């Protein structure tokens, strides 16, 4: 897509393969064919550029001759246009990008406020805001199928937090 082509030199999207190894979609076009060149929705550069485009389109529409006939504007994003995470429809675990890791760590800091609170929630005395990681494939899909997660289990709370971050 246009934005990814303009930012090919950035680390904007990663996916995890079945061996738990991460790859850049942009540098692995043979793998990217499964989902296309998708960018991380956590990328601040992407968010800023898309915000500018949305503002410009909205201004154009509200100033156009047909503005009085507009009853709403619906924003959609993601692979299926439902704000779902890329790869969900094909079973891929997408977005291990630096942008998402940085955003997730910031989100955790806002959510928990202290490392002690994070450690208690995740049942992990070694986790901090500086070393918190995106859940692994096993953590994100503990039973090998679409799973209901239990917030009472620390490693599953990590995945619940990650999914909540992505949703917000």
C-alpha angles and dihedrals in degrees: 000000000000097000096048091048089054092049101040091132093061131088092239105146138021134174132196119235126214090271092058093252120135123226135183110244090211094056093042104053091166088062093038091063087079093065107003125239101317124177129215112266086213092064108115090206090055092045092050094047094046091047090056091050093047091049092049093048092046092049091049093050096046092050096045125103090253094053092109090060096055111105097177147340119233119203118204133178143164131059095299095031092242097102088259121149115267113260096025092116092053099039095252122141102227135189117042089150125143088243091058094043091051092046093047092051091050090048090051090051091053093044100046104022094202137047089235091059091047092048091050093048093049095037089231120122093192100056119104134169088260097054104030109128138203108264116267123243090263092050093047093049107023099172098036093252136067099302137198106230127220115223088203091069111078098218090047091049087058090056092044089052091049093049090047090050091051090049095051 
